[in-house]
Amino acid sequence: MPEERLDLHHGFGTLAVQVFPLSDVKAYMGHADIATTMIYVDHVPQADAAEKLSTALSEVAGVAEPAAHRR
């Protein structure tokens, strides 16, 4: 799998296991074995992960952050 696609695949898996049943994530990701899907279960996001992701995406997209998020 190309590196960019692998990054998207891993990112999706990491987020998906936090909101969907593992059996659904297994199917969405095309895993033959649930053990492969379980790789993503151990990820525990940092408390400020959402803010960091929002900031990074805003910077990449060239969109200014709302004043409340600026430090």
TORNUDREN-841419 format. One record per residue: x, y, z of N, C-alpha, C in turn; residue number from 1. Coordinates in steps of 0.001 Angstrom, whole numbers, plus 524288, in hexadecimal, padded with zeros to 5 digits. Example, Ala and Ser with C-alpha at 12.3 -4.5 7.8 and 13.67 -1.06 7.14 Angstrom:
BEGIN
n_u: 83386; n_v: 7E9C6; n_w: 81E78; ca_u: 8300C; ca_v: 7EE6C; ca_w: 81E78; c_u: 83390; c_v: 7F31C; c_w: 81E78; lumza: 1
n_u: 83232; n_v: 7F736; n_w: 81BA8; ca_u: 83566; ca_v: 7FBDC; ca_w: 81BE4; c_u: 83264; c_v: 8001E; c_w: 81EBE; lumza: 2
***
This chain:
BEGIN
n_u: 80352; n_v: 7FB74; n_w: 80000; ca_u: 80000; ca_v: 80000; ca_w: 80000; c_u: 80385; c_v: 804D0; c_w: 80000; lumza: 1
n_u: 8026C; n_v: 808C4; n_w: 7FCBB; ca_u: 8059A; ca_v: 80D89; ca_w: 7FCD7; c_u: 80579; c_v: 8100D; c_w: 80244; lumza: 2
n_u: 809AE; n_v: 812CC; n_w: 803A4; ca_u: 80A2D; ca_v: 814F5; ca_w: 808F1; c_u: 8059C; c_v: 8188A; c_w: 80A65; lumza: 3
n_u: 803F4; n_v: 81BF6; n_w: 806C6; ca_u: 7FFA6; ca_v: 81F8B; ca_w: 80800; c_u: 7FAA6; c_v: 81C84; c_w: 8092B; lumza: 4
n_u: 7F99F; n_v: 81882; n_w: 80622; ca_u: 7F4E9; ca_v: 81560; ca_w: 806F1; c_u: 7F543; c_v: 8125E; c_w: 80C1B; lumza: 5
n_u: 7F9E6; n_v: 81084; n_w: 80D55; ca_u: 7FAAF; ca_v: 80DB8; ca_w: 8123F; c_u: 7F9C0; c_v: 81163; c_w: 816DF; lumza: 6
n_u: 7FB91; n_v: 8164C; n_w: 81673; ca_u: 7FAA4; ca_v: 81A24; ca_w: 81A98; c_u: 7F4D1; c_v: 81B17; c_w: 81B55; lumza: 7
n_u: 7F1E5; n_v: 81BAA; n_w: 81715; ca_u: 7EC40; ca_v: 81C76; ca_w: 81766; c_u: 7E996; c_v: 817AF; c_w: 819BB; lumza: 8
n_u: 7EB53; n_v: 81321; n_w: 81813; ca_u: 7E91A; ca_v: 80E31; ca_w: 819FB; c_u: 7E9EF; c_v: 80DC7; c_w: 81FE2; lumza: 9
n_u: 7EEAD; n_v: 80ED7; n_w: 8219C; ca_u: 7EFF0; ca_v: 80E82; ca_w: 8272E; c_u: 7ECF0; c_v: 812AD; c_w: 82A43; lumza: 10
n_u: 7ECB0; n_v: 81758; n_w: 8281B; ca_u: 7E9CB; ca_v: 81B8C; ca_w: 82AB4; c_u: 7E40E; c_v: 81A3C; c_w: 82B52; lumza: 11
n_u: 7E1C3; n_v: 8181C; n_w: 82734; ca_u: 7DC4D; ca_v: 81689; ca_w: 8277E; c_u: 7DB97; c_v: 81253; c_w: 82BA7; lumza: 12
n_u: 7DEEB; n_v: 80E64; n_w: 82B9E; ca_u: 7DE76; ca_v: 80A1A; ca_w: 82F61; c_u: 7DEDF; c_v: 80BFC; c_w: 834F5; lumza: 13
n_u: 7E28B; n_v: 80F90; n_w: 835E4; ca_u: 7E357; ca_v: 811AC; ca_w: 83B17; c_u: 7DE7D; c_v: 81486; c_w: 83D0B; lumza: 14
n_u: 7DC14; n_v: 81799; n_w: 839A4; ca_u: 7D756; ca_v: 81A6C; ca_w: 83B28; c_u: 7D29B; c_v: 816DA; c_w: 83B64; lumza: 15
n_u: 7D225; n_v: 8135C; n_w: 837B0; ca_u: 7CD82; ca_v: 81007; ca_w: 83744; c_u: 7CCC7; c_v: 80C83; c_w: 83C05; lumza: 16
n_u: 7D10E; n_v: 80A67; n_w: 83E23; ca_u: 7D078; ca_v: 806E6; ca_w: 842A5; c_u: 7CE78; c_v: 809C1; c_w: 84775; lumza: 17
n_u: 7CEA8; n_v: 80EE6; n_w: 84769; ca_u: 7CCB9; ca_v: 811EE; ca_w: 84BD9; c_u: 7C6D1; c_v: 812CF; c_w: 84B96; lumza: 18
n_u: 7C484; n_v: 8120D; n_w: 846FB; ca_u: 7BEEC; ca_v: 81342; ca_w: 84671; c_u: 7BB94; c_v: 80EDE; c_w: 8442E; lumza: 19
n_u: 7BDF1; n_v: 80AEF; n_w: 841D3; ca_u: 7BB03; ca_v: 806A5; ca_w: 83F74; c_u: 7BC65; c_v: 80176; c_w: 84208; lumza: 20
n_u: 7B8E2; n_v: 7FDB2; n_w: 841E0; ca_u: 7BA2F; ca_v: 7F871; ca_w: 843BB; c_u: 7BEBD; c_v: 7F631; c_w: 84085; lumza: 21
n_u: 7C20C; n_v: 7F326; n_w: 8431D; ca_u: 7C69C; ca_v: 7F0EE; ca_w: 8406B; c_u: 7C51E; c_v: 7EDB5; c_w: 83BA5; lumza: 22
n_u: 7C0BF; n_v: 7EAF6; n_w: 83BF0; ca_u: 7BF29; ca_v: 7E7CF; ca_w: 8376F; c_u: 7BE04; c_v: 7EB41; c_w: 832B6; lumza: 23
n_u: 7BBDA; n_v: 7EFE8; n_w: 833A3; ca_u: 7BADD; ca_v: 7F38A; ca_w: 82F56; c_u: 7BFFF; c_v: 7F5AF; c_w: 82D21; lumza: 24
n_u: 7C38F; n_v: 7F730; n_w: 8309B; ca_u: 7C89D; ca_v: 7F93E; ca_w: 82EE0; c_u: 7CB8A; c_v: 7F51A; c_w: 82BBC; lumza: 25
n_u: 7CB50; n_v: 7F04A; n_w: 82D85; ca_u: 7CDD0; ca_v: 7EBEE; ca_w: 82AB5; c_u: 7CBC9; c_v: 7EBB1; c_w: 8251B; lumza: 26
n_u: 7C6AD; n_v: 7EC1C; n_w: 8247F; ca_u: 7C456; ca_v: 7EBE7; ca_w: 81F45; c_u: 7C5BF; c_v: 7F0BA; c_w: 81C11; lumza: 27
n_u: 7C56D; n_v: 7F559; n_w: 81E81; ca_u: 7C6B0; ca_v: 7FA35; ca_w: 81BB6; c_u: 7CC41; c_v: 7FA27; c_w: 8199B; lumza: 28
n_u: 7CFDD; n_v: 7F7F0; n_w: 81CB4; ca_u: 7D560; ca_v: 7F80E; ca_w: 81B40; c_u: 7D703; c_v: 7F365; c_w: 817ED; lumza: 29
n_u: 7D37E; n_v: 7EFB1; n_w: 81742; ca_u: 7D4B8; ca_v: 7EB2F; ca_w: 813FA; c_u: 7D85D; c_v: 7E745; c_w: 81687; lumza: 30
n_u: 7D865; n_v: 7E721; n_w: 81BB3; ca_u: 7DBC9; ca_v: 7E370; ca_w: 81E78; c_u: 7D952; c_v: 7DDFF; c_w: 81E6D; lumza: 31
n_u: 7DC76; n_v: 7DA12; n_w: 81D72; ca_u: 7DAA1; ca_v: 7D4AE; ca_w: 81D8A; c_u: 7DA3F; c_v: 7D2A3; c_w: 8231E; lumza: 32
n_u: 7DD72; n_v: 7D4C1; n_w: 82697; ca_u: 7DDBF; ca_v: 7D2DB; ca_w: 82BF7; c_u: 7DD08; c_v: 7D769; c_w: 82FBE; lumza: 33
n_u: 7D9DF; n_v: 7D6B6; n_w: 833BD; ca_u: 7D8E7; ca_v: 7DAD0; ca_w: 8379E; c_u: 7DDEC; c_v: 7DC5A; c_w: 83A75; lumza: 34
n_u: 7E1B5; n_v: 7D8DC; n_w: 83AAC; ca_u: 7E6B4; ca_v: 7DA14; ca_w: 83D36; c_u: 7E966; c_v: 7DEB1; c_w: 83A83; lumza: 35
n_u: 7E8C4; n_v: 7DF1D; n_w: 8356E; ca_u: 7EB03; ca_v: 7E388; ca_w: 83291; c_u: 7E861; c_v: 7E897; c_w: 83440; lumza: 36
n_u: 7E34C; n_v: 7E873; n_w: 834E0; ca_u: 7E057; ca_v: 7ED10; ca_w: 8368C; c_u: 7E1D4; c_v: 7EE9B; c_w: 83C1A; lumza: 37
n_u: 7E308; n_v: 7EAD1; n_w: 83F57; ca_u: 7E45E; ca_v: 7EBCB; ca_w: 844CC; c_u: 7E945; c_v: 7EF2E; c_w: 84563; lumza: 38
n_u: 7EC7C; n_v: 7EF79; n_w: 8415A; ca_u: 7F129; ca_v: 7F2CB; ca_w: 8417F; c_u: 7EFA9; c_v: 7F866; c_w: 842C9; lumza: 39
n_u: 7EB26; n_v: 7FA09; n_w: 840FB; ca_u: 7E97A; ca_v: 7FF7A; ca_w: 841A2; c_u: 7E700; c_v: 80094; c_w: 846EB; lumza: 40
n_u: 7E5B5; n_v: 7FCA3; n_w: 849E8; ca_u: 7E2F7; ca_v: 7FD4C; ca_w: 84EE1; c_u: 7E672; c_v: 7FFBF; c_w: 8530E; lumza: 41
n_u: 7EB72; n_v: 7FEC1; n_w: 852F1; ca_u: 7EEFC; ca_v: 800A3; ca_w: 85704; c_u: 7F009; c_v: 80679; c_w: 856C3; lumza: 42
n_u: 7EE94; n_v: 808F8; n_w: 85288; ca_u: 7EF9F; ca_v: 80E8D; ca_w: 85208; c_u: 7EC2A; c_v: 8119F; c_w: 855C7; lumza: 43
n_u: 7EEA9; n_v: 814C4; n_w: 85911; ca_u: 7EBCC; ca_v: 81827; ca_w: 85CA9; c_u: 7ED57; c_v: 81DBD; c_w: 85B51; lumza: 44
n_u: 7E9A5; n_v: 820D0; n_w: 85958; ca_u: 7EB06; ca_v: 82622; ca_w: 857CA; c_u: 7EC70; c_v: 82993; c_w: 85C76; lumza: 45
n_u: 7EFC8; n_v: 82D53; n_w: 85B8A; ca_u: 7F124; ca_v: 8311E; ca_w: 85F89; c_u: 7EC6F; c_v: 834A5; c_w: 86076; lumza: 46
n_u: 7EC3E; n_v: 8370D; n_w: 864F8; ca_u: 7E7D8; ca_v: 83A69; ca_w: 8665D; c_u: 7E72D; c_v: 83EE5; c_w: 86282; lumza: 47
n_u: 7EB71; n_v: 840DB; n_w: 8604F; ca_u: 7EB17; ca_v: 84542; ca_w: 85CB7; c_u: 7EBB0; c_v: 843A0; c_w: 856FE; lumza: 48
n_u: 7EAEA; n_v: 83EA2; n_w: 855E3; ca_u: 7EBAF; ca_v: 83CA5; ca_w: 8509C; c_u: 7E81C; c_v: 83F47; c_w: 84CA4; lumza: 49
n_u: 7E32B; n_v: 84024; n_w: 84DFF; ca_u: 7DF80; ca_v: 8428F; ca_w: 84A55; c_u: 7E132; c_v: 84818; c_w: 848FD; lumza: 50
n_u: 7E2E8; n_v: 84B08; n_w: 84CE9; ca_u: 7E4AC; ca_v: 85064; ca_w: 84BEF; c_u: 7E98D; c_v: 8506F; c_w: 84878; lumza: 51
n_u: 7ED35; n_v: 84CE5; n_w: 84992; ca_u: 7F1F4; ca_v: 84C92; ca_w: 84668; c_u: 7F0A8; c_v: 84B22; c_w: 840BD; lumza: 52
n_u: 7ED14; n_v: 84776; n_w: 84002; ca_u: 7EB91; ca_v: 845E3; ca_w: 83ABC; c_u: 7E8ED; c_v: 84A67; c_w: 837EB; lumza: 53
n_u: 7E575; n_v: 84D1E; n_w: 83A85; ca_u: 7E2C0; ca_v: 85194; ca_w: 8383A; c_u: 7E6A2; c_v: 855C6; c_w: 8368A; lumza: 54
n_u: 7EA67; n_v: 856E4; n_w: 839DE; ca_u: 7EE66; ca_v: 85AC7; ca_w: 838A4; c_u: 7F199; c_v: 8591C; c_w: 833E9; lumza: 55
n_u: 7F345; n_v: 8543D; n_w: 833D8; ca_u: 7F672; ca_v: 85248; ca_w: 82F85; c_u: 7F36E; c_v: 85276; c_w: 82A62; lumza: 56
n_u: 7EE87; n_v: 850D3; n_w: 82A83; ca_u: 7EB5D; ca_v: 850E3; ca_w: 825BC; c_u: 7EA65; c_v: 85676; c_w: 823E1; lumza: 57
n_u: 7E991; n_v: 85A08; n_w: 82780; ca_u: 7E8C5; ca_v: 85F85; ca_w: 8261B; c_u: 7ED9F; c_v: 861C1; c_w: 82380; lumza: 58
n_u: 7F22C; n_v: 86071; n_w: 8259C; ca_u: 7F70E; ca_v: 86259; ca_w: 8235E; c_u: 7F7E9; c_v: 8603E; c_w: 81DE1; lumza: 59
n_u: 7F6DD; n_v: 85B4B; n_w: 81D26; ca_u: 7F793; ca_v: 858E2; ca_w: 81807; c_u: 7F3C4; c_v: 85B2D; c_w: 8140E; lumza: 60
n_u: 7EEFA; n_v: 85C1C; n_w: 815CA; ca_u: 7EAF5; ca_v: 85E29; ca_w: 81249; c_u: 7EB6E; c_v: 8640B; c_w: 8118A; lumza: 61
n_u: 7EEB6; n_v: 866A4; n_w: 814AF; ca_u: 7EF48; ca_v: 86C41; ca_w: 81446; c_u: 7EA9F; c_v: 86F39; c_w: 81672; lumza: 62
n_u: 7E7E1; n_v: 86CC1; n_w: 81A0D; ca_u: 7E34C; ca_v: 86F26; ca_w: 81C6B; c_u: 7E4D4; c_v: 87145; c_w: 821BF; lumza: 63
n_u: 7E34C; n_v: 8760C; n_w: 822D2; ca_u: 7E47C; ca_v: 8785D; ca_w: 827EB; c_u: 7E13B; c_v: 875C0; c_w: 82C1F; lumza: 64
n_u: 7E39C; n_v: 874D7; n_w: 8309F; ca_u: 7E0CD; ca_v: 8728E; ca_w: 83510; c_u: 7DD5B; c_v: 876A0; c_w: 83790; lumza: 65
n_u: 7D903; n_v: 87505; n_w: 839D7; ca_u: 7D5E1; ca_v: 878B2; ca_w: 83CEC; c_u: 7D933; c_v: 87AD4; c_w: 84164; lumza: 66
n_u: 7D83B; n_v: 87FA7; n_w: 842F9; ca_u: 7DB63; ca_v: 88239; ca_w: 8470B; c_u: 7DB87; c_v: 87F0B; c_w: 84C18; lumza: 67
n_u: 7D763; n_v: 87C3C; n_w: 84D57; ca_u: 7D727; ca_v: 8792B; ca_w: 85230; c_u: 7DB42; c_v: 874D8; c_w: 8524A; lumza: 68
n_u: 7DD02; n_v: 87315; n_w: 84DC3; ca_u: 7E0CF; ca_v: 86ED7; ca_w: 84D86; c_u: 7E672; c_v: 870B2; c_w: 84D3E; lumza: 69
n_u: 7E740; n_v: 875A7; n_w: 84C66; ca_u: 7EC91; ca_v: 877AD; ca_w: 84C07; c_u: 7EEEB; c_v: 8783C; c_w: 85170; lumza: 70
n_u: 7F405; n_v: 8777B; n_w: 851C5; ca_u: 7F6B9; ca_v: 8781C; ca_w: 856CD; c_u: 7FA92; c_v: 87C79; c_w: 85665; lumza: 71
***
